[in-house]
Structures are given as C-alpha cells and as structure tokens.
Amino acid sequence: MADIGMPGLILLIIVALLLFGPKKLPELGRAFGRTVREFKSGVQGIMEDDPSEKKNMAASEQVEKDTQNQKQLPE
C-alpha cells in the first residue's frame, strides 16, 4: 500500500466516486469494515483452537522475554 503514493490514492478515490457515486461509498466502506472484522475474528478463533499454535506463541513470548532481559543486563 505504501507504493501507491498520494497521487495514486487520489486517483483511486476519484475512480471509486465515478463508479459508485458518493451515496454508495459509505455503504461499501461499512461492508468492507464488517468483512475485515469478521475475518479477523475467524482467524483469531482458528488460532485459539490450534494447540500447536499456543505452544508456538508461548515459545515466542519466552524468547522475547529472554531478549529483553539480556538487553537490560549491564555489560
């Protein structure tokens, strides 16, 4: 998304306004937001159900804690 830049973003907004009109865009934005929110909750539910993922998350949290502790130790 960072590669688009400001001119590209403005062009996308103009094209969207021409295609859908100013009255339909808020409805499309809300629908897109709901879709993304449902997708995130679905992925979160899958990750919570996967016991191997819990182990991986616990291991990565422990690595982060160890790394932070090593940074705090005086040399």
C-alpha positions, 0 to 999 in steps of 0.5 A: 500500500505504501507504493501507491503514493498520494497521487495514486490514492487520489486517483483511486478515490476519484475512480471509486466516486465515478463508479459508485457515486458518493451515496454508495461509498459509505455503504461499501466502506461499512461492508468492507469494515464488517468483512475485515472484522469478521475475518479477523475474528475467524482467524483469531478463533482458528488460532485459539483452537490450534494447540500447536499454535499456543505452544508456538506463541508461548515459545515466542513470548519466552524468547522475547522475554529472554531478549529483553532481559539480556538487553537490560543486563549491564555489560 
